[in-house]
Amino acid sequence: MRTHTSFLPARRTVRRAERRVRRRPVLVAATLAIGVLATAGFTTAAPASQAEASGSLTNFALASYTTATDETASEQTAETAFEKAVSDADAAKTAATTVAADIAASGLDVGTTETTVDTTELETALEDLSQAQTLPAMYSTQLAETVTTLTASVSEQAQALRGKLDAAIALKAQREAEEKARREAEAAAAAKAAAEAEAAAAAAKKSSSSSSAPAAPRPVFATGGAVGGTSPADAQATARAMLGGYGWGDDQFGCLVSLWQKESGWNYQAYNRSSGAFGIPQALPGSKMGSAGADWQTNPATQIAWGLGYISGRYGTPCGAWGHSQSTGWY
C-alpha cells in the first residue's frame, strides 16, 4: 500500500499565490475595459453633475471589491474542504496500516483471510486532488468529495478488522485464563492427594508398629477358585497371584481377604447405593478404576489391580489398610 505525504501550510500559501497570479491578468483587463467605457461615456454624454459621476465611480469600486472578496471566500472554502479531505484520508490510511500490522504481530486467527486494507484508489484520488489545486475551485471540490467517499470506505474496513482482532484477543485471554485455572486446580488436587497419602502412610506405619493395632481376624478363604474367573473364589485366587508383584507374602493375603470380604464380599458387581462405591475394592467413584483398564466394570482382575495399587500407595500393605478400616470403619 502506498503512502501519501500530508500537505504543509507553506504549500497552501504557494497555491493561493499561484491562483491569484493567474487570475490577476483577467482582473486587470476587466478593469481597463471598464475604464475605457467610463471615459467614453463622459466624453459623449451630456455633462452630469459631480455627485452623479462620483456615485458611478463609487459603484464601480464597490463592484470590483465585491468580486475579489467572493473569489477569496470561494478559495478559502475549497482550501478548507481540501485540508479536511487530506487530513481524514491520512488518518484512515494510518488506521489501515496499524491494524494490519497489529494482526500480523498477534499471529491470531481473526476469522478472515483479508487482513489488510487496499488503499490504492484512495492514494490515486489524493494525487489527483493534489494536482487539482492549480485548477479552479469547483474541480478541487469535486475531487475532495471523491477522496472523502474513499476515505469512509477505508475507515470502515479498518474498523471492521480492528473489531475482529479485538475479539480474537479477548478469546485468547479467556482460553488462557481457563487453562490457568485448570492447571491450578490439578496442582491443588495433586498436593491434597500427596498430603493424604503421606498422612495415611504415617498412620499405617504407626498402626503396624503399635502393639495395640487390631489383628486381622481369621479370614474366610474361598476354595476352588481359578485365576481369571469372576466368582468370589476366582477373585481371591487372582488377588493371591498378584501379591508377589508388590513384595507381599501370604501373611498379607489374610488381611486382604478380610478387608474386601467386609467391603464387597469379593463380588465384582457389588454396588453401595448410599455412597456410590463399586466393585471388589469399593472404589468411590467406580470410574476411578478406569485407570487400570477400560473393562473395570466387568473384569475382577482389573478391579483387583487397581485396589492393590491404591492400598500400596496409601497404606503400604493390606494389613495397614485393614488396621485403618478396623479403626475408622473405612479405608
Secondary structure, 3 states (H helix, E strand, C coil): CCCCCCCCHHHHHHHHHHHHHHHHHHHHHHHHHHHHHHHHHHHHCCCCCHHHHHHHHHHHHHHHHHHHHHHHHHHHHHHHHHHHHHHHHHHHHHHHHHHHHHHHHHCCCCCCCCCCCCCHHHHHHHHHHHHHHHCCHHHHHHHHHHHHHHHHHHHHHHHHHHHHHHHHHHHHHHHHHHHHHHHHHHHHHHHHHHHHHHHHHHHHHHHHHCCCCCCCCCCCCCCCCCCCCCCHHHHHHHHHHHHHHHCCCHHHHHHHHHHHHHHCCCCCCCECCCCCCECCCCECCHHHHHHCCCCCCCCHHHHHHHHHHHHHHHCCCHHHHHHHHHHHCCC
